[in-house]
Amino acid sequence: MSPKRPLTVLVVEDNPVNREVVCCFLADLGHAARVATNGLEALAALAEGPCDIVLMDLEMPLMDGFEATRRIRLGEAGEVGRRVPIVAVTAHSLPEFRRRCLETGMNAFTAKPVRLEALMETIRDLCPNVFGRPVLDVRKGLDNLNGKRELYERICATFLDDIPPRRRALLQGRDSGDNAALEHQAHSLKGSAGLVGALGLQEAARALETCARDGGELDRCLEGLLHSLDSLERELRSRRGAPAVNAPEPGCAGTRSG
């Protein structure tokens, strides 16, 4: 793997030996580690500053990984934390146990003892933007507009201004259980994202549109879309030279996103 930038990974693990091994592996992969020894510390760590991924042990004192994940998804560690990818680090392999992890809000699993190759693959799967695919494919966007650079920049500026109300509309649709509103927003975003070359957002919008219309893992698709929307907002602000209003770009798949 050749990441475009190092990731910040929160390692939540009460066993000091396991912590040291995982932190060493992350260093070998070029990423930075922050540590917490239980769920309460994990909540505090995310509230202090965002991470790109959380590696969550499940059986810990004071607060286990299930409860910590539930609270993170409820926003108790901040709004950005609601969408951080969480990986269950577990020795359990039963389908029922893994189903419980997904239902709690985790995104993926890695087995104990943690292996370097497995950790590498998990990070790559959750962070495709960091490993090759850009958030914004400018060349694709220009091709869509017959190479009209000024028009492309104007459309990007309009898209950037439109992101906050889009985000609010998506959250309102989620909170009210209005699948038709979610489908409408996803359909509209799919077209706009494709036009400017935001292919990751386009895929996420297409997935949400299908889930809202036909049924499926709606929460998972919505959180993936919100995460992609956050990433694009940061990219567009960076291109315009404006300060980012959210956390540094995580570049990873959102909550329970596939």
PyMOL commands that set and color helices and strands:
alter all, ss='L'
color gray80, all
select helices_A, chain A and resi 16-28+39-48+65-73+80-83+95-104+116-126+128-131+138-144+149-176+179-196+199-214+218-240
alter helices_A, ss='H'
color red, helices_A
select strands_A, chain A and resi 8-12+32-36+53-57+86-90+108-111
alter strands_A, ss='S'
color yellow, strands_A
deselect
rebuild
show_as cartoon
